[in-house]
Amino acid sequence: MATLTAEVPLSTRLAHDLLHAWTSGDSEQLELELRRSMEVPLQAYDQGEEERRHLLCAVAARMKAHPDRSKRDPVTELCTRLLGHLVCAQ
């Protein structure tokens, strides 16, 4: 996966890091990234970035609250798909 640079929006970088932590299976890193994504400042330089940050925060909160993090769980699958869209949204 390509390295994300400083020019990439914060929501994209955080979504990338959260998705990577989830797919790696590293539970400590996943908890860290969930917390970082839920604590992201919601105000941004434009409305699109603000909306992406709100979505990221909501997805992370849902993932943290959902007990089943298996790849076949519909809620987890939806969350990871939304994260994938956030990673691609630039």
ROKOLBA-5698 format. One record per residue (C-alpha): residue in one letter; y, z, x. Coordinates in steps of 0.25 Angstrom, whole numbers, plus 2048, in hexadecimal, padded with zeros to 3 digits. Each point is the difference from the previous one (the first is absolute). Example, Ala and Ser with C-alpha at 12.3 -4.5 7.8 and 13.67 -1.06 7.14 Angstrom:
resn->A; Y->7EE; Z->81F; X->831
resn->S; Y->80E; Z->7FE; X->806
//
This chain:
resn->M; Y->800; Z->800; X->800
resn->A; Y->80E; Z->7FD; X->805
resn->T; Y->809; Z->80B; X->805
resn->L; Y->80C; Z->802; X->7F7
resn->T; Y->80D; Z->800; X->807
resn->A; Y->80D; Z->808; X->7FD
resn->E; Y->805; Z->7F4; X->7F8
resn->V; Y->7F5; Z->803; X->7F5
resn->P; Y->805; Z->808; X->7F4
resn->L; Y->7FC; Z->80F; X->800
resn->S; Y->7F8; Z->7FE; X->7F4
resn->T; Y->7F8; Z->7F5; X->806
resn->R; Y->7FD; Z->808; X->80D
resn->L; Y->7FC; Z->80C; X->7F8
resn->A; Y->7F7; Z->7F8; X->7F7
resn->H; Y->7F9; Z->7FA; X->80C
resn->D; Y->7FE; Z->80D; X->806
resn->L; Y->7FA; Z->806; X->7F4
resn->L; Y->7F7; Z->7F5; X->7FD
resn->H; Y->7FB; Z->800; X->80F
resn->A; Y->7FE; Z->80F; X->7FF
resn->W; Y->7F8; Z->7FE; X->7F3
resn->T; Y->7F7; Z->7F5; X->805
resn->S; Y->7FE; Z->807; X->80E
resn->G; Y->7F9; Z->80C; X->7F9
resn->D; Y->808; Z->80A; X->808
resn->S; Y->803; Z->80B; X->7F5
resn->E; Y->80A; Z->807; X->809
resn->Q; Y->808; Z->7F3; X->802
resn->L; Y->7FF; Z->7FD; X->7F2
resn->E; Y->806; Z->80D; X->7FB
resn->L; Y->80B; Z->7FE; X->80A
resn->E; Y->803; Z->7F3; X->7FB
resn->L; Y->7FF; Z->804; X->7F2
resn->R; Y->80A; Z->80B; X->803
resn->R; Y->80A; Z->7F6; X->807
resn->S; Y->7FF; Z->7F6; X->7F5
resn->M; Y->803; Z->80B; X->7F5
resn->E; Y->80C; Z->805; X->808
resn->V; Y->807; Z->7F3; X->803
resn->P; Y->80F; Z->800; X->7FD
resn->L; Y->801; Z->7F8; X->7F3
resn->Q; Y->80E; Z->7FB; X->802
resn->A; Y->800; Z->7F3; X->808
resn->Y; Y->80A; Z->7F5; X->804
resn->D; Y->7FC; Z->7F7; X->7F4
resn->Q; Y->7FA; Z->802; X->7F2
resn->G; Y->7F3; Z->7F8; X->804
resn->E; Y->7FD; Z->80A; X->80C
resn->E; Y->803; Z->80C; X->7F7
resn->E; Y->7F6; Z->7FB; X->7F5
resn->R; Y->7F6; Z->7FE; X->80B
resn->R; Y->802; Z->80E; X->805
resn->H; Y->7FE; Z->805; X->7F2
resn->L; Y->7F3; Z->7F9; X->7FE
resn->L; Y->7FB; Z->804; X->80E
resn->C; Y->803; Z->80F; X->7FC
resn->A; Y->7F9; Z->7FF; X->7F3
resn->V; Y->7F4; Z->7F9; X->806
resn->A; Y->7FF; Z->80A; X->80B
resn->A; Y->801; Z->80C; X->7F6
resn->R; Y->7F5; Z->7F9; X->7F7
resn->M; Y->7F7; Z->7FE; X->80C
resn->K; Y->802; Z->80F; X->804
resn->A; Y->7FE; Z->805; X->7F2
resn->H; Y->7F3; Z->7F8; X->7FE
resn->P; Y->7F4; Z->807; X->804
resn->D; Y->7F7; Z->7F3; X->802
resn->R; Y->805; Z->7F8; X->80C
resn->S; Y->7F4; Z->7F7; X->800
resn->K; Y->802; Z->7F1; X->802
resn->R; Y->7F9; Z->7FD; X->7F2
resn->D; Y->809; Z->809; X->7F8
resn->P; Y->809; Z->7F8; X->7F7
resn->V; Y->80C; Z->80A; X->802
resn->T; Y->7FF; Z->7FF; X->80F
resn->E; Y->7FE; Z->7F1; X->800
resn->L; Y->80C; Z->7FE; X->7F8
resn->C; Y->808; Z->809; X->80A
resn->T; Y->7FB; Z->7F9; X->80C
resn->R; Y->803; Z->7F2; X->7F9
resn->L; Y->80F; Z->805; X->7FD
resn->L; Y->801; Z->805; X->80F
resn->G; Y->7FB; Z->7F2; X->804
resn->H; Y->80B; Z->7FA; X->7F8
resn->L; Y->80B; Z->809; X->806
resn->V; Y->7FB; Z->7FC; X->80E
resn->C; Y->802; Z->7F2; X->7FD
resn->A; Y->80D; Z->801; X->7F9
resn->Q; Y->80B; Z->7FD; X->80A
//
